Amino acid sequence: MIQPLFEHRMKLAGYETRVLELEGDGPPILMFHGYADSADTWRQTLALLGRRGRRAVAVDLPGFGMADQLEPGAILPQLDAFADDALRYVSGPPRRREQVLVVGNSLGGCISIRLAERQSPILTGVIPVAPAGFEMSRIVALVERDPLLHSLLAFPAPVPSPVMRTAVSQLYRQLAFHPGARIDPGVVSTFTWHVRRRATAARYLETAHRLAAELHEPFALERIRCPMLLVWGTKDRLLSHQAGAKIAEAVADATLVLLENVGHCPQVEVPERLTELLMQFGQPAAKAA
């Protein structure tokens, strides 16, 4: 039975956020998006999972999309607390808890790895997709060097929303995807809708600066006990897939899958392929292989 997608709001760890949720069967899947993105990045994957009757939940992380803004101070501990509460919500009531599979892209991938380090008994496995955690300063530099965005942020007069969205769309396409990728225009439109104001773009850039130091050494990989499937595009312009090999070597039960000619966001470029990986990883036989 095809499951409809519900959009609602709720509080997790004290942050009000937006939730995209599928009812369904099988181990539930919790999805975390990347820096400056939103839960909408998972809409294509959610649609594919809905056709298979699978339960899945995507959330806006604090500071992004339509969620509450981050508090002052360190960012990763705030996101960790949010992830813990989201995991509990997706797992269900205490007397009927289910084990949850967590997938995260970029910053969301970093959050999923850190979640695995805390060894929750309701976490069945993690799928970090091009996880951040080694080169955040490179991302900041690439964004700041974009001449059009730099000009708009410095422009003394108000910037119309269509102009801001055009600049953000251009940068998004340039950095997040392989040049030859066929991207759903709706995905780009939704992304630019969340970053349509200059104040939002400036706040996201400030958040990136705060994160850069925290992401220098964010992991304690030796603590991870659950299975991990690392997914990385070979044409990722933001984070090198070579980092995936380092993570896979450090985690006892980890596998690295490289997607040829795919950029930083496989959930947008090749949602069918990523969904297959999710479904396969969620099967006991696949995890034991």
N, C-alpha and C positions, 0 to 999 in steps of 0.2 A: 504494500500500500504506500503510495506517495504521501510523504508527510508535508504539511504546510509549514512555512516559516513564520514564526511569531516574533514581533519586535516589541519589547517592553523595557521599562526602567526599573532598577532596583538598587539597593545599597549593598556594597561589598567592602568590608573593612573600613566603613565610614565614608566611602566615596560613592556618590550617586553616579550610576553609569547606564549605558544603553546595552541591551542584550538582544542578540539575534539567536533564536532558539528553535530547534527541531525536536519534536517528540519522536519516539521510535524505539527500536530494540537494539540489543547488542551492547558491548561496553561503550559508555558514552564518551564522546570526544570533546575536549575543551580546547579552544583556539585563541591564541594570543597574537595580535598583529605587531608590526614593526614600528620603529620610530616615525613620527609624523603621519602615520597611517591610522586606520580605524578598523572596526569589525567588518566593515563593508568589503575589505580585501578578500574575505573568505566567502563571499556570496556565491561565486561559481562552484566552489567546493561544497558549500552547504546545499546548493541545488542538486548536485550529483548524489550527495549522501541522502537527501530527502527522497530521491527516486528509489533508493535502496532500503528505505524505512529505517535509517540509522539515526540514533539520537546524537545530537551535536549542539554545542553552544559556543558562540563567539561573543566576545565582550570588547567594549572600548576601554583601553587602559587609562588610568588616571592621567590627566594632562593632555589627552588626545581625543579626537573625535568629538563626541557629545558627552564625555564624562567630566566630572568635577576636575578642577585644576589641582596640580600637585601642591603639597605644602612646602614651606621652606626647608632647607636641609638636604641630607642625602636622599637621592631618588630611588636607588635600588632597594633599600629596605622598605620603602613605601610600596613599591611594585611587588616585592616578595609577600608582604602582608595581604595585598589585594589578591595575588595568585593563590595563596593558601585558602582564602575565603571563597574564591571562585571554585576551587577544587572541591571544597566541602559542599557547596551548593549543587554542583553538577553531579556529585556522587549520590545525592538524595538524602532522605531522612536517616537519622542515626540507626534506626532499627532495620533499615533496608538499604544500607549503603552498597553502592556498586563500585567496582574498580574503574578508574578513569584513565583514558589515553589522552595525553596532552601534546599538542602540536603548536609550535610558535615560529614565526618568521622574523629574522633579524633581531631587533630588541626583544620581541616575543620569544625567539629561540633562546636567547640568553636567559630570560625569565624561566623558561621550561627546564633548562639545564640546572639552574639554581634550585628550582623546585625539586628536581630529582635528588639533589644533594641532601635535602632534608629528610629523605627516606620515608615519606608518608606511606602507610600501608594501603591506602586507597588509590595509589598511583601505580598503574600497571605497566607504564612505559612512556617514553617521551620521544617526540620526533622534532628535533630542532632543524629548521630549514634556514640555511645560511645564517647561523646565529651570530649576533654581534658579541664582542668581548675581546677583540684584539686590535681593531683598527678604527675605533670611533673617531679619532682625531682626523683620519683621512676623509671620513664622511663629512665632517665639519668643514674641512678645507675645500672639498669639491663643491659644497653648497655655497660657501662664501665667495668662491671664485667666479660663480656664474655672473656674468656682467649685467644681464637684464635684472635679475633678482636683486643684485647689489644696488643697482641704480634706483629701483623702486623703493627699497628699504630706506635709502638716503634721500629720496625726493621730498622736498619740503611741503608740497601740497598733497591733499588727499588723493589716493589712488583708487579709481573705480574698480569695482569687483570684477568685471569682465577682463580688465587689463591684468589684474593680479592673478586671476585664474589661468589666463593664457601663459603667463610667465611660469607659474607653478607646474602647469601641464607640460611645458617644454622641458623643464628640468627633471620632472618625474620620469618622462619617457626616456630622457637621455641617460639617467643614472640607474634606474631600476630594472630596465629591460634590455635584452639582447636586441641590437639594431634591426634584425630581420623578424622580430616577433610580431605576431598578429594580436593586438591588444583590443579587448572589448572596449569601445568608446565609453560605455556606461561606467566602467571601473575608473577610468581617468576622470570623468565628469564628477563622480562621487568624491574622489580624492580631492579634486580642486575645490569642491563645494565646502569641504571642511577647512581648507586653507585659502579661503577667498578674501580674507581681510589681511591687510598689512600687519596689524597688531598680532594676529595669530601666527603669521610667518616669523615675526620677530621673536615671539615667545617660544616657538619651536626651536629656533636657532639658539636662544639662550639656554633652553633645556639641553640641547646637544652639547653645549660648552660645559654644563654642569655634569653631564654623563661621561664626558671624555675621560676625566680622571678616574671615575668609579669603574669604568670598563677596562682599565689598564690590566688588572689582574682580578677578574670578578669570580673566578671559579675555584672550587676545591673538588676537582674531578675524581679524586680517589675515594670520595664518600659515596659515589653513585653505585647503587646495587641493582636498580631496575634496568630492563633492556632499553637500548637507545638506538634509534635509526636516524643517522645524520643524512640530510638531503642537501645537495649543493649544485648549483648550475655552473657549468664550466666557463660560461661567459659572464660571470658575476663581476661587475665593474666596481662594486663597493667593497666587497669582502672576498678575499682570495679563498678558493676552495682548498688550498694547501693547509689552512687552519683546521679543516675538517679531519685531515689525516692525523694531526696532532691530538685532537680531541679523541678520535677513535682509538688511538694507541693507549691513551691514558685511562679509558673506561673498559672494564672487563668484558661487558656484554654490549659492545657497540659495533654497528655496521655503518659504513659510509657508502652512499649511493650518489654517483655523479650523473647529472642530467646534461647530455651533450647539447651545446648551442642554446642554453637557457641562462637567463640573467638572474637577478637578485630575488625575484618574486615568482617562483614556479607556480604558486597558487593562482596567479593571474595568467602567466604565459602558457602553462601546460596543466590546467586544473584536472583533466582526466587522468593524466599520469600520476599526479600527486595523490589523487583520490584512490587510485589503485594501490599505491604504496601504503596509504592509511589503512585500507581494508585488509591488505595482506598482513600488515604488522599487527593488526588487531586480532588475528587468528592465532590460537595457541600453537598450531603446527609451525606457523611462520616464525614465531618468537623462539621456538625451540631449535630451529634449524641452524 
